Amino acid sequence: MIFFIYLKTTNHQDMTGLSLRSILLVCLITVVPTASAQQNINEAKHLTEHVPIMNSAWETFDLLMYRVTTEKGKKVYAPHFPPRLEAMDGKMVALQGYVVPIKPGFRHNRFLLSVLPIDQCMFCGQDGIPAMVEVTLSGGKKVRASDRPILIRGKTVLNGMDRKRVEIWIEKASIVTN
């Protein structure tokens, strides 16, 4: 990307200002394409980082849709579970993902699981990033949030009613260790 700046000088005293402006212009021409190229590299990296932990369960969870209705003049978004996703209700699944805490603290029994690390916003990405799921570990066990993914196994529950919680839960979950 190149920016053109129109510079007008009226006398020789303005020539020092012109030189500084010229240097600034050269810097802009040099920096802007570099920043743009870096952004493209970061976007490409962002899109490939979550691919390795995707599995058929995450891909099925990505089918989650919403029906939009109007109640008392306000739009209401209700989850819609297509047949393939609805068939997952009550089934045991194994998911790898990153712990996203729901409440403050170091260790968590109930948390969200995401295909992206907490420092990558799932809303800023491209299509193909499934919604986070809510995980409750069995037996009161707790896990620390970290920048490394964990593997859990548990029962899928589809939530179409409780608007204060996410649409897909994994209950009675256990952490699978290598």
Sequence and secondary structure as in RCSB ss.txt:
>XXXX:A:sequence
MIFFIYLKTTNHQDMTGLSLRSILLVCLITVVPTASAQQNINEAKHLTEHVPIMNSAWETFDLLMYRVTTEKGKK
VYAPHFPPRLEAMDGKMVALQGYVVPIKPGFRHNRFLLSVLPIDQCMFCGQDGIPAMVEVTLSGGKKVRASDRPI
LIRGKTVLNGMDRKRVEIWIEKASIVTN
>XXXX:A:secstr
          SGGGHHHHHHHHHHHHHHHHHHHHHHHHHHHHHHHHHHHTGGG  HHHHHHTT EEEEEEETTEE
EEEEE  HHHHTTTT EEEEEEEEEESSSSSEESEEEEESS TTS TTSS S     EEEEEGGG  EE  SS E
EEEEEEEE SS TTS SEEEEEEEE   
